[in-house]
Amino acid sequence: MTTADDLIDLVRTYNPRCNDTLLRRAFVFGDEMHAGQFRHSGEPYITHPVAVAETLAKMQMDDATVITALLHDTIEDTPATFAQVEEIFGREIADLVDGVTKLTNLQLNSRETKEAENFRKLFMATSRDLRVTLVKLADRLHNMRTIRSMKPEKQAQKARETMDIYAPLAGRMGMQWMREELEDLAFRVLNSEARNSILRRFIKLRQDAGDVVSRITTDMRVELDRAGISAEVMGRAKKPYSIWRKMQEKDQGFSRLSDIYGFRVITATEADCYRALGAIHQRWRAVPGRFKDYISQPKTNGYRSIHTTVSGRDGRRVEVQIRTREMHEVAETGVAAHWSYKNGERVENRFAVDPVKWINALTDQLEDDEDHNAFLEAVKLEMYTDQVFCFTPKGDVIKLPRGATPIDFAYAIHTRIGSMCQGARVDGLRVPLWTRLKNGQSVEIITAQGQTPQSTWIDIAVTGRAKTAIRKVLRDQNRERFIRLGRELARVAFENVGKRMTEQALRTAARAMTIEGVDEMLSQIGGAEMSARDIVATLYPDLRPREGDEVEAAHAVVGLTSDQTHQRALCCQPVPGERIVGIAFRGQGVRVHAIDCAALADYEDQPERWIDLRWEDGQHRPVHTVTLDLSITNDAGVLGRICTLIGEQGANISDLKFIDRKPDYFRLLVDVDLRDVDHLHRVRTAISADSSVSHVSRHRDPGQSGAG
């Protein structure tokens, strides 16, 4: 294991003026806090934060980031508190550690508006200090490197999460090396057979053709020397996952793939980049359509390089990237280039782009009145996709996510152009609006007066900007219908607390909630932008169902000790009448799960945390929230009728969210407060009997393993 002296020596190689006293103190503090804790491999837990710190030190990060890595799990998993970390290491480091803890607990794929709100706040908080994200990425990298000691199901879960979230995030931050390693580590778990097959093919290819990389590298150096260009040439075979993805995209076997080798040419100046390109193209034939100049058109994360593909020895295609040393540093370290040190001094790389600018550009696209789920969707779309560059007829460059359509292009120019879009021409040819745009294409948008967005555009559009603008227009078009739906939902919410809805009550609630008028408030309720329960809570805070019932509900579970608190797990939402089991969490009480909950598999190897529980006999209060998944026809009055049916069964609707809107049907999630499993059965039966309901089921989300 790396010692404190080893880590300090590593930091000193790029920052001789580092605070070795504070680094050593953090190492000792982390070791003491994690004493007695072990990883799945059996190693002392402290080996993990030390490995994370070592990765960040190799990226030449500042002292605060390396120290945060050493402490990143202390607030979450040990008795250490924020105040204690702040007292010993200062507010900056305490905030960084707290930020990593929040990122760890974040559910990026949650359907809950509350989670979307949390994501928005947390995203803005981390945008002020991206070092939090860097620590989290290094944390995930080490976890993936040591994933073999975990159970197979957990390995698969972590690998999918890495492939979907962390690898694209690393790429978006400009750390391509980390993205490639994360993808390959996840690929090894998710499809080890395919990965091993590719590796075997590489071994066979090397046996048949010899060391191709070494020979082509030598050839390139000879050509560059002949042209008088001083440059470093590096070559390598591409990662197995990169090969596999190319095979899937092109629907080709390994033997038909040609560009499986990549080479980098590092020059002294930008002018030498173009001279090197000329020398390479003179020696080898360029492959048409495979040239990209990211020096004249840099990526939004600061990446600059010339990409070309040429036919090398024996007609074998090879990909070549040409860049200067400064460009290479940004390409390798991305956002970390902001914290680069040389001889103990921070050095500013002129090509490094602050990701905060990217985040600000993203949030600037969103209007103030947009809902949090739209923000969450836009963030994911912008963060996890590569970009394409298209041109207007006047030659202006429009940057879009890969897979974008002419609709996205139109809205990127102006919201008015998008809403009036009737058709599009790409490179002079009329194309359908669902056409996927490619790099370098010229796009002309055809508009027409009186044209308005269609509901099908939601599925065609890719960018958050376009989707949000389309939803806004559709919402305005459906305003009258949403007002009627909202009024019915509000009536049921008032009746559930024994009150009568009046116009005066609605006006009072609108003023108290600073909403411009009763109709606007009802429209937001009908459009599922807010809950009718919020109105009741504003007018009658003492009648809110969850306020007075929590204490009584706390006595509904039998099997806890007097000092133990409990919470129902959100993943399975158990209700009285179902078999239950408890999972103990240090400092967080006991989380109650249904006995058939899929999330319990995560704790199979920790029997000491399991607690045998049962529901108390007798009548229970209707305070146990269950989420129902409904599909209903898109007809006037249907949703109001469903809400009335639920109210007639003595159940309260505490929240409602649309998750899919189509011209002929709606799909929505409804949170209903129930007494027990029999009450749930009666509510489902009543809803199923309505001819406008095509589907009703209990919604369970294994990813929501937290408590509520």
Sequence and secondary structure as in RCSB ss.txt:
>XXXX:A:sequence
MTTADDLIDLVRTYNPRCNDTLLRRAFVFGDEMHAGQFRHSGEPYITHPVAVAETLAKMQMDDATVITALLHDTI
EDTPATFAQVEEIFGREIADLVDGVTKLTNLQLNSRETKEAENFRKLFMATSRDLRVTLVKLADRLHNMRTIRSM
KPEKQAQKARETMDIYAPLAGRMGMQWMREELEDLAFRVLNSEARNSILRRFIKLRQDAGDVVSRITTDMRVELD
RAGISAEVMGRAKKPYSIWRKMQEKDQGFSRLSDIYGFRVITATEADCYRALGAIHQRWRAVPGRFKDYISQPKT
NGYRSIHTTVSGRDGRRVEVQIRTREMHEVAETGVAAHWSYKNGERVENRFAVDPVKWINALTDQLEDDEDHNAF
LEAVKLEMYTDQVFCFTPKGDVIKLPRGATPIDFAYAIHTRIGSMCQGARVDGLRVPLWTRLKNGQSVEIITAQG
QTPQSTWIDIAVTGRAKTAIRKVLRDQNRERFIRLGRELARVAFENVGKRMTEQALRTAARAMTIEGVDEMLSQI
GGAEMSARDIVATLYPDLRPREGDEVEAAHAVVGLTSDQTHQRALCCQPVPGERIVGIAFRGQGVRVHAIDCAAL
ADYEDQPERWIDLRWEDGQHRPVHTVTLDLSITNDAGVLGRICTLIGEQGANISDLKFIDRKPDYFRLLVDVDLR
DVDHLHRVRTAISADSSVSHVSRHRDPGQSGAG
>XXXX:A:secstr
   HHHHHHHHHTT TT  HHHHHHHHHHHHHHTTT B TTSSBTTHHHHHHHHHHHHTT  HHHHHHHHHTTHH
HHSS  HHHHHHHH HHHHHHHHHHHHHHH  TT   HHHHHHHHHHHHHHHT THHHHHHHHHHHHHHHTGGGS
 HHHHHHHHHHIIIIIHHHHHHTT HHHHHHHHHHHHHHH HHHHHHHHHHHHHHHHHH  HHHHHHHHHHHHHH
HTT  EEEEEEE  HHHHHHHHHHHT  GGG    EEEEEEESSHHHHHHHHHHHHHHSEE TT  EETTTS  T
T    EEEEEE GGG EEEEEEEEHHHHHHHHHGGGGGG EETTEE   TT   HHHHHHHHHHTS TT  HHHH
HHHHHHHHSS EEEEE TT  EEEEETT  HHHHHHHH HHHHHTEEEEEETTEEE TT    TT BEEEEE TT
    TTHHHH  SHHHHHHHHHHHHHHTHHHHHHHHHHHHHHHHHTTT    HHHHHHHHHHTT S HHHHHHHH
HTTSS HHHHHHHH GGG HHHHHHHHHHTSEES  TT  EEEBTTT   TTS EEEEEETTTEEEEEETT GGG
GGGTT GGGEEEEEE SS   S EEEEEEEEEE  TTHHHHHHHHHHHTT EEEEEEEEEE SSEEEEEEEEEES
SHHHHHHHHHHHHTSTTEEEEEE   TT  SB 
